[in-house]
C-alpha cells in the first residue's frame, strides 16, 4: 500500500480551547498531528477510532473522507465545536 499523508478533504474548522481559538484542517496529515499533539483528551472511543482511521488512510486503506468523518465524531465526543 502507498503511504499518503497529504490526502485532502473538505476543510473542517474546530473551536479549540476555552479562548475560542480555531484550528482548520483539510488533510490526513493535519488531522493526525492535531489528534496526536494538540487534542485536549487522549482517550475516548471516537478519539481512538479517529487515530486508527488516520493510520489506515495514510496506508491507503480508507479514503480521506473517512478521516474527516472520524474527526468530527471525535470532536463531538470531546466537546469541541465543529464549523464545516
Secondary structure as UniProt FT lines:
FT   STRAND          8..16
FT   TURN            17..20
FT   STRAND          21..27
FT   HELIX           28..33
FT   HELIX           34..38
FT   HELIX           45..58
FT   TURN            59..60
FT   HELIX           64..78
FT   STRAND          81..83
//
